């Protein structure tokens, strides 16, 4: 996935056995704490690609302008400064559902990497 401080981290799917490695490579399991997970996510090109694909999925259906509009509406309603116009609540909920589905895909892909 990436190399940090001279250590290369790889994801090995469950049920897969690594072939014999050269003597200079010493594979060993690593306990992933929150700090290490955050560092791997920041450095991993695989994770960055997952983030990019998640963004592409969202932008394939909703533009940044759409997202800003829904944010303004949501904040306005939450603060009591705005009242939904006909159809807006359903649109906002559909947007939220779609974005959450995209984010779940992202979480699932990172989980496949052990993150």
N, C-alpha and C positions, 0 to 999 in steps of 0.2 A: 504494500500500500504506500509506504514511504520510508525514508530513512531519517531518523532523529538522533542526534548526538552519536553518530557512528553505528547505530543499531538499525537494521532494516526490519521492518514489520511487514509480515505477510498474513493474508487470511487463508486458512486452510479449512475448506468446508467439512462439516461432519461426515464421517464415513470415508474420507479420503486419506490415504497413507502416502506421505511423501516418499519418493524414491531415495535411495542412499545418496547422501550429499558428499561433496568433496570434504576432505579433512579440515579445511579452514572454515567450513560452514558448520555451525553448531546449533541446529534448530532446537528451540525450547519454548514451551508454553509461557505466556506472559499474563499476569493478572492485570487487567485493564481497570485502573482507577479513573475517576472523572477527569483528572488533569491530563492523563495520558490519552484518553479518548479525545478530549478537546484538541490536544496537540496533533494527534493523528488526523483528525477531521480537517484541521487547518492546513496540514501539509500534503494530504493525499490527493493526487490528481483524480483518483477514482471517485472520491467523495465530492470533489469540486464538480466533476461531470454529473453526478447525481443532482447536485444543486442546480446546475445549468439546465438539465433536462426537466427538473421540476418547474423552474421558471418558464421554460419553453412551453410546457403543458398549459400552464396558467395563461401565458400570453397568447397561446393559440386560440383561446376562447375569450379572454378579457384583456383589454389594453390597460396601460398604466392610468390613463384617464378614467376608465371604468372603475378601477380600484380606488382611485382618489375620490371619485364621486360616492362610492359606497362607504368609504371611510368618513367622509363629511356627513353623509346621511346618518350613519350609525352613531357617530359622536353627537350629532345634533339631537337625535331621538333620545340617546342615553342621558343627555343633559336637560332634556325637556324643552329644548330651544327649537325643535323642529317636529312636525307631524308628517307621517308618511302620506304621500299622495297615492292615489289608486295604483296598485300593482307594484309599488316600490318595495314594500316589505317582502313580497314573494321574490322579487329580483335579488334583493339583498340576501335572503336566505339561500337562494339557488347559488349565488356567488360564493357564499360561505361554505356551502356543502361541497362545491366543486374544488375550491382551494384546499379544504381539509382532505378531500380524497387524494389530491396531488401530494399534499404533505405526508399522508399516510403511505403512499407509494414510496416517497423518499425515505421515510423511516424504515419501511420494509427492506429496501435495497441496502441501507446502511446496516441493518441487522444481519443481512446475508454476509456481510464483511466482519461480523462480530462486534459491530459498533452500535 
